[in-house]
Amino acid sequence: MSEPKNGTKSLLAINNYFYRRGGAEAVFFDHMKMFGDIGWEVVPFAMQHEDNAPSPWADYFASEIEYGRRTSPLRKVVQAASVIYSREAQRSIGRLIEKVRPSIAHAHNVYHHLSPAIFSTLKSAGIPVVMTAHDLKLACPSYKMLRHGVVCEECRGGHVYNVLRHRCIKGELPLSAVVLAETVVHRALGLYRNRVDRIVVPSKFYVEKLVEWGWPREQMVHVPNFVDVDDYSDQWTEGDYFVFAGRLAPEKGLATLIRAAASSRQRLVIAGTGPEEAALRQLAGETGADVTFAGYLSGHALHRLIGESRALVLPSEWYENAPISVLEAYALGRPVIGASIGGIPEMIVEGETGMTARAGDASDLARTLAKMAALPPAARAAMGSSGRNWIAKEFSAAAYRRRTLDLYAMLGAA
C-alpha cells in the first residue's frame, strides 16, 4: 500500500450509492466536499449504478445490486448471497486500499448492497473504521422500526425472526428471509460490533434507542447533521400557508396533517411525490382541506416555498433520526412544527424556534397549527431567526467538521 503523497491525510468515503438519492447521500457528498476543501485526499467507494456521479475511482466500485429490476433466478441467488456477505465488495475495496492507503474509512449506508463484509477487510488492513447510523438498521433488520405504518420494536432482545414472521421487507417472504439471514450472519460475525471502531449518531434519540437495544454507549459518538446558513437566504415575504416537503410515504404522517389542516382551516402546500399521493389527494377532497400538491421541487423553488410559508410542518409517525429539513427551514428563517417522536423534539426549542405536537394526533396538530397561525408574522419571523442563529452555532459545517476531526484524531487519523 502507498501512503498519500506529502503526508496528506486520506479519507475513504463509503456508501452504497454515488449519487444524491436521499438524506444519507446528501450527508455523504457534503462530508466528502468538506474534507476535500480542507486539503484531505478523498477517495470514494460505492456500488456501480447508472445514475452515479462521475469519479476517477469508479473502476474500483462493486457490482450493482438492485432489487426492483427483473433478473434471472441464478442472478437473484447471487445477489442474495452478496446481500449477506459480499466477497466481491471485499475484493474491490481491497484493490482500492492497495492503491491508496487511507488514513481512515468513513462508511454511511452499506447494508443490502456493499455489505459490512468490507469492514473485515478494512480492519485486517489496520485502517480505522467509522460508520454513520443514518437509520436504525443496527437494531431493526428492516431499519425503520416500523410495521404496517406503526412503530414496532418486536425484534428487541434478539427476536429477529419477526422480520420473516411479519414479512417486513416489502411484504415479501423471500426478501424478508434474505434480510433475516443477513442479520443473523452479521451479528454472529460481529461485523458492525467488532469491526467498526466508532458509530456516528446524528440524534441523541438514536443513541439512547441503540443503547436500549444493547449497543455499547462507548462505541457511539453524537455528531449532529449540519447545514451552512450562508447557502440560504432568510429574506422572504411570508405567505398564508404551512408547508410539508418530502417523500409522500405512510410513515410521514401526511394523512394526520391533512385532517389537522381541515379541522383548523389552515392552508397547506405539500411538496414532494411518493406512493401515498393518490390516497392523500382523495383524503384532501373528502375532508375539504385546502391543500395544494406542488409536486417535486428542489433548489430555489423549494427554498422559496418554505421561505414564504408560515412554518414547515414535519408530522412524522416513525422514529425520525435528525431531519436535515428542520435545519434547512431554520436556515431559511422559518419556524418548524414537528411531531414529538424520534429525534425531532431535540431539534425544536418549544416556543422559541417552533412548536411540537403529539405524533399521530390530528386534533393536537390542528391545535398547534392554529396556535402558530394566530401569532403575528413578526413572532413567527423571530422564531425563524432564533432557529437560524441556533443552527449557525450548533449545527454548522464548522461544528460538524470540528467534531468529526476530533473523532478522527481520537482514532489516530487526524
C-alpha positions as CSV (number, residue, x, y, z in Angstrom):
1,M,0.0,0.0,0.0
2,S,1.1,3.6,-0.6
3,E,0.6,6.4,1.8
4,P,-1.0,9.6,0.5
5,K,1.6,12.0,-1.0
6,N,3.4,14.6,1.1
7,G,1.7,13.4,4.3
8,T,-1.8,14.4,3.1
9,K,-4.5,12.7,5.1
10,S,-6.7,10.4,3.1
11,L,-10.4,9.7,3.7
12,L,-12.0,6.6,2.2
13,A,-15.7,7.6,2.0
14,I,-18.1,4.6,1.6
15,N,-21.8,4.5,0.6
16,N,-24.0,2.2,-1.5
17,Y,-24.9,4.9,-4.0
18,F,-22.7,7.5,-5.6
19,Y,-25.5,10.0,-6.4
20,R,-27.7,12.2,-4.4
21,R,-30.5,9.7,-3.8
22,G,-31.7,10.7,-0.3
23,G,-30.6,12.2,3.0
24,A,-27.8,9.8,3.7
25,E,-26.3,10.5,0.3
26,A,-26.6,14.2,0.9
27,V,-24.5,13.8,4.1
28,F,-22.1,11.5,2.2
29,F,-21.4,14.0,-0.6
30,D,-21.3,17.1,1.7
31,H,-18.9,15.2,4.0
32,M,-16.6,14.4,1.1
33,K,-16.6,18.0,-0.2
34,M,-15.9,19.3,3.3
35,F,-12.8,17.2,3.7
36,G,-11.6,17.9,0.2
37,D,-11.9,21.6,0.9
38,I,-9.6,21.4,3.9
39,G,-6.9,19.5,1.9
40,W,-7.7,15.8,2.5
41,E,-7.4,13.4,-0.3
42,V,-11.0,12.0,-0.6
43,V,-11.4,8.5,-2.2
44,P,-15.0,7.2,-2.7
45,F,-16.1,3.6,-2.7
46,A,-19.6,2.7,-3.8
47,M,-21.7,0.4,-6.0
48,Q,-21.8,0.8,-9.7
49,H,-25.0,2.4,-10.9
50,E,-26.2,4.2,-14.0
51,D,-27.1,7.3,-12.0
52,N,-23.7,7.6,-10.3
53,A,-21.8,10.8,-10.5
54,P,-18.5,10.5,-12.4
55,S,-15.5,9.5,-10.4
56,P,-11.9,8.6,-11.3
57,W,-12.3,5.8,-8.8
58,A,-15.3,4.2,-10.4
59,D,-13.4,1.2,-11.7
60,Y,-13.0,0.1,-8.1
61,F,-16.7,0.2,-7.3
62,A,-18.6,-3.0,-6.6
63,S,-21.1,-4.5,-9.0
64,E,-24.7,-3.2,-8.9
65,I,-27.4,-4.9,-6.9
66,E,-31.0,-3.5,-7.5
67,Y,-34.0,-5.5,-6.2
68,G,-36.6,-3.7,-8.2
69,R,-35.3,-4.9,-11.6
70,R,-36.1,-8.1,-13.4
71,T,-33.3,-10.7,-13.4
72,S,-32.7,-14.4,-13.8
73,P,-33.2,-16.9,-10.9
74,L,-29.5,-17.5,-10.8
75,R,-28.7,-13.8,-10.6
76,K,-31.2,-13.5,-7.7
77,V,-29.3,-16.2,-5.8
78,V,-26.0,-14.5,-6.4
79,Q,-27.5,-11.2,-5.3
80,A,-28.9,-12.7,-2.1
81,A,-25.5,-14.1,-1.2
82,S,-23.9,-10.7,-1.8
83,V,-26.5,-9.1,0.5
84,I,-25.4,-11.4,3.3
85,Y,-21.7,-11.2,2.7
86,S,-20.2,-9.7,-0.4
87,R,-16.8,-11.2,-1.2
88,E,-16.8,-9.2,-4.4
89,A,-17.1,-5.9,-2.5
90,Q,-14.3,-7.1,-0.3
91,R,-12.0,-7.8,-3.3
92,S,-12.9,-4.4,-4.8
93,I,-12.2,-2.4,-1.7
94,G,-9.0,-4.5,-1.1
95,R,-7.8,-3.4,-4.5
96,L,-8.6,0.2,-3.7
97,I,-6.8,0.4,-0.4
98,E,-3.8,-1.2,-2.0
99,K,-3.8,1.8,-4.4
100,V,-4.4,4.4,-1.8
101,R,-3.7,3.7,1.8
102,P,-6.5,5.7,3.6
103,S,-5.9,7.4,6.9
104,I,-9.5,6.5,7.9
105,A,-12.6,4.9,6.4
106,H,-16.0,6.5,7.0
107,A,-19.0,4.5,5.9
108,H,-22.6,5.6,5.5
109,N,-25.2,3.1,4.2
110,V,-23.6,-0.2,3.2
111,Y,-26.2,-2.9,4.0
112,H,-28.0,-4.8,1.3
113,H,-25.5,-3.7,-1.3
114,L,-21.9,-3.4,-0.4
115,S,-22.5,-5.4,2.8
116,P,-20.5,-4.9,6.1
117,A,-18.1,-7.7,4.9
118,I,-15.9,-4.7,3.8
119,F,-15.3,-3.8,7.4
120,S,-13.4,-7.1,7.9
121,T,-11.1,-6.2,5.0
122,L,-10.5,-2.7,6.4
123,K,-9.9,-4.0,9.9
124,S,-7.4,-6.5,8.7
125,A,-5.5,-3.7,6.9
126,G,-5.3,-1.7,10.2
127,I,-7.5,1.1,8.9
128,P,-9.7,2.9,11.5
129,V,-13.4,2.5,10.6
130,V,-16.2,4.9,11.4
131,M,-19.8,4.5,10.3
132,T,-22.7,7.0,10.5
133,A,-26.0,5.5,11.6
134,H,-28.5,7.2,9.3
135,D,-31.3,4.8,10.4
136,L,-31.9,2.0,12.9
137,K,-30.5,-0.9,10.9
138,L,-28.1,-1.8,13.7
139,A,-31.1,-2.7,15.8
140,C,-34.0,-3.4,13.4
141,P,-33.5,-5.8,10.5
142,S,-35.8,-3.7,8.3
143,Y,-34.1,-0.4,9.6
144,K,-37.2,1.7,10.3
145,M,-38.7,0.0,13.4
146,L,-42.0,0.4,11.6
147,R,-44.6,-2.3,10.6
148,H,-47.8,-1.6,8.7
149,G,-47.4,2.1,9.5
150,V,-47.0,1.7,13.2
151,V,-43.8,1.8,15.3
152,C,-42.7,-1.7,16.1
153,E,-39.9,-3.0,18.4
154,E,-40.8,-6.7,18.4
155,C,-37.2,-7.7,17.3
156,R,-35.8,-6.2,20.5
157,G,-33.9,-8.7,22.7
158,G,-32.7,-10.8,19.7
159,H,-36.1,-11.8,18.4
160,V,-35.1,-11.0,14.8
161,Y,-37.2,-13.9,13.4
162,N,-40.1,-11.4,13.5
163,V,-38.8,-9.8,10.3
164,L,-39.7,-13.1,8.5
165,R,-42.9,-13.7,10.5
166,H,-44.3,-10.3,9.6
167,R,-42.8,-10.2,6.1
168,C,-41.3,-6.8,6.9
169,I,-39.3,-6.3,3.7
170,K,-41.8,-5.1,1.1
171,G,-44.4,-7.6,2.3
172,E,-42.4,-10.4,0.6
173,L,-41.4,-13.7,2.2
174,P,-38.2,-14.3,0.1
175,L,-36.8,-10.8,0.7
176,S,-37.6,-11.0,4.3
177,A,-35.9,-14.3,4.5
178,V,-32.7,-12.9,3.0
179,V,-32.7,-10.0,5.4
180,L,-33.2,-12.4,8.3
181,A,-30.2,-14.4,7.2
182,E,-28.3,-11.2,6.7
183,T,-29.0,-10.1,10.2
184,V,-28.1,-13.4,11.8
185,V,-24.8,-13.7,9.9
186,H,-23.7,-10.1,10.5
187,R,-24.4,-10.4,14.2
188,A,-22.7,-13.8,14.5
189,L,-19.6,-12.4,12.8
190,G,-19.7,-9.1,14.7
191,L,-19.3,-7.2,11.5
192,Y,-20.7,-4.0,13.0
193,R,-20.0,-4.5,16.6
194,N,-16.4,-5.7,16.4
195,R,-15.2,-4.3,13.0
196,V,-16.4,-0.7,13.3
197,D,-14.4,1.5,15.7
198,R,-17.0,4.2,16.3
199,I,-20.6,4.8,15.2
200,V,-21.5,8.4,14.5
201,V,-25.1,9.0,15.5
202,P,-26.8,12.3,14.4
203,S,-29.5,12.3,17.1
204,K,-29.4,11.8,20.8
205,F,-32.6,9.8,20.5
206,Y,-30.9,7.3,18.3
207,V,-28.0,7.0,20.7
208,E,-30.5,6.1,23.5
209,K,-32.5,3.8,21.3
210,L,-29.5,1.8,20.2
211,V,-28.3,1.6,23.9
212,E,-31.8,0.2,24.8
213,W,-31.3,-2.5,22.1
214,G,-27.9,-3.5,23.5
215,W,-25.3,-1.4,21.7
216,P,-22.4,-0.1,23.9
217,R,-22.7,3.6,24.5
218,E,-18.9,4.0,24.3
219,Q,-18.9,2.9,20.7
220,M,-21.2,5.8,19.7
221,V,-20.4,9.4,19.1
222,H,-23.2,12.0,18.8
223,V,-22.4,14.3,15.8
224,P,-25.4,16.3,14.6
225,N,-26.1,16.9,10.9
226,F,-25.3,20.3,9.5
227,V,-26.2,23.0,7.0
228,D,-24.3,26.1,6.0
229,V,-26.6,29.0,6.7
230,D,-24.6,31.1,4.3
231,D,-26.1,29.0,1.5
232,Y,-29.6,30.0,2.4
233,S,-31.4,33.3,2.3
234,D,-33.8,34.4,5.1
235,Q,-35.2,37.4,3.2
236,W,-38.7,36.2,2.3
237,T,-42.2,37.7,2.4
238,E,-44.4,35.4,4.5
239,G,-47.5,33.9,2.8
240,D,-50.7,32.4,4.2
241,Y,-49.8,28.7,4.2
242,F,-48.0,25.9,6.0
243,V,-45.7,23.6,4.1
244,F,-44.6,20.0,4.1
245,A,-41.6,19.0,1.9
246,G,-40.5,15.4,1.5
247,R,-41.5,11.9,0.3
248,L,-45.2,11.1,0.4
249,A,-44.9,7.9,2.4
250,P,-47.2,6.4,5.1
251,E,-44.7,7.0,8.0
252,K,-44.5,10.7,7.2
253,G,-47.9,11.4,8.9
254,L,-49.4,13.2,6.0
255,A,-53.0,11.8,6.5
256,T,-52.8,13.2,10.0
257,L,-51.6,16.5,8.7
258,I,-54.4,16.8,6.1
259,R,-57.0,16.1,8.7
260,A,-55.4,18.7,11.0
261,A,-55.3,21.3,8.3
262,A,-59.0,20.6,7.5
263,S,-60.2,20.9,11.1
264,S,-58.0,24.0,11.8
265,R,-58.9,25.6,8.5
266,Q,-55.3,26.2,7.6
267,R,-54.0,26.3,4.1
268,L,-51.4,23.6,3.3
269,V,-48.9,23.1,0.5
270,I,-47.3,19.7,0.1
271,A,-44.1,19.5,-2.0
272,G,-43.0,16.0,-3.0
273,T,-44.0,12.8,-4.6
274,G,-44.5,9.2,-3.4
275,P,-46.7,6.2,-3.1
276,E,-49.3,7.9,-1.0
277,E,-50.1,10.8,-3.3
278,A,-53.3,9.5,-4.8
279,A,-54.7,8.5,-1.4
280,L,-53.7,11.9,0.1
281,R,-55.4,13.8,-2.8
282,Q,-58.6,11.8,-2.2
283,L,-58.4,12.4,1.6
284,A,-58.0,16.2,0.9
285,G,-61.1,16.1,-1.2
286,E,-63.1,14.1,1.4
287,T,-62.1,16.4,4.3
288,G,-62.5,19.6,2.4
289,A,-58.9,20.6,3.4
290,D,-57.3,23.5,1.5
291,V,-54.3,21.5,0.2
292,T,-52.1,22.2,-2.8
293,F,-49.9,19.4,-4.2
294,A,-46.9,21.2,-5.6
295,G,-45.1,18.0,-6.8
296,Y,-41.3,17.6,-6.6
297,L,-39.4,20.8,-6.0
298,S,-35.7,21.5,-5.4
299,G,-33.2,24.3,-5.3
300,H,-34.5,27.9,-5.3
301,A,-38.1,26.9,-6.0
302,L,-38.2,24.7,-2.8
303,H,-36.4,27.3,-0.8
304,R,-38.9,30.0,-1.8
305,L,-41.8,27.7,-1.0
306,I,-40.5,27.1,2.5
307,G,-39.2,30.6,3.0
308,E,-42.6,32.2,2.2
309,S,-44.5,29.7,4.5
310,R,-45.8,30.3,8.0
311,A,-43.8,27.3,9.1
312,L,-42.5,23.9,7.9
313,V,-44.5,21.0,9.3
314,L,-43.0,17.6,10.0
315,P,-45.8,15.4,11.2
316,S,-43.8,12.1,11.2
317,E,-45.2,9.0,12.8
318,W,-41.9,6.9,13.0
319,Y,-38.6,7.3,14.7
320,E,-37.0,10.1,12.5
321,N,-33.3,10.5,13.1
322,A,-32.2,14.1,12.6
323,P,-34.1,15.5,9.6
324,I,-32.0,18.0,7.7
325,S,-35.3,19.6,6.5
326,V,-35.6,21.1,10.0
327,L,-32.2,22.7,9.7
328,E,-33.0,23.9,6.2
329,A,-36.2,25.6,7.4
330,Y,-34.3,27.4,10.2
331,A,-31.6,28.4,7.7
332,L,-34.4,29.9,5.5
333,G,-35.7,31.8,8.6
334,R,-38.8,29.9,9.2
335,P,-40.1,28.1,12.4
336,V,-40.9,24.4,12.5
337,I,-43.9,22.4,13.8
338,G,-42.7,18.9,14.5
339,A,-44.2,15.7,15.8
340,S,-42.9,14.6,19.3
341,I,-41.2,11.4,18.1
342,G,-37.7,10.2,17.4
343,G,-35.1,12.9,17.1
344,I,-37.4,15.7,16.1
345,P,-38.1,17.2,19.5
346,E,-34.4,17.7,20.3
347,M,-34.3,19.9,17.2
348,I,-37.0,22.3,18.3
349,V,-36.9,24.7,21.2
350,E,-40.6,24.9,22.2
351,G,-41.9,28.4,21.7
352,E,-38.5,29.8,20.6
353,T,-37.8,28.1,17.3
354,G,-41.1,26.3,16.8
355,M,-43.7,24.0,18.3
356,T,-44.3,20.3,18.8
357,A,-47.5,18.2,18.6
358,R,-48.2,14.6,19.6
359,A,-47.4,12.2,16.8
360,G,-50.4,10.8,15.0
361,D,-52.8,13.1,16.9
362,A,-54.7,15.2,14.3
363,S,-56.6,17.2,16.9
364,D,-53.4,18.2,18.7
365,L,-51.7,19.0,15.5
366,A,-54.7,21.1,14.5
367,R,-54.4,23.0,17.8
368,T,-50.7,23.6,17.1
369,L,-51.3,24.8,13.6
370,A,-54.0,27.2,14.8
371,K,-51.7,28.4,17.6
372,M,-48.9,29.1,15.2
373,A,-51.2,30.8,12.7
374,A,-52.6,33.1,15.5
375,L,-49.2,34.6,16.2
376,P,-48.3,37.9,14.5
377,P,-46.0,37.5,11.5
378,A,-43.2,39.2,13.5
379,A,-43.4,36.5,16.1
380,R,-43.0,33.7,13.6
381,A,-40.1,35.6,12.0
382,A,-38.5,35.9,15.4
383,M,-38.8,32.1,15.8
384,G,-37.2,31.5,12.5
385,S,-34.4,33.9,13.3
386,S,-33.8,32.2,16.6
387,G,-33.6,28.8,14.8
388,R,-31.2,30.2,12.2
389,N,-28.9,31.6,14.9
390,W,-29.0,28.3,16.8
391,I,-28.0,26.2,13.9
392,A,-25.3,28.6,12.8
393,K,-23.6,27.7,16.1
394,E,-24.6,24.1,17.0
395,F,-25.5,22.6,13.6
396,S,-23.0,24.4,11.3
397,A,-20.5,23.0,8.9
398,A,-17.7,24.3,11.2
399,A,-19.2,22.5,14.2
400,Y,-19.6,19.2,12.2
401,R,-16.0,19.5,10.9
402,R,-14.6,20.1,14.3
403,R,-16.5,17.2,15.9
404,T,-15.5,14.8,13.1
405,L,-11.9,15.8,13.1
406,D,-11.8,15.3,16.9
407,L,-13.2,11.8,16.4
408,Y,-10.7,11.0,13.6
409,A,-7.8,12.3,15.9
410,M,-9.0,10.1,18.7
411,L,-8.6,7.1,16.3
412,G,-5.2,8.3,15.2
413,A,-6.2,9.6,11.8
414,A,-6.0,13.4,12.1
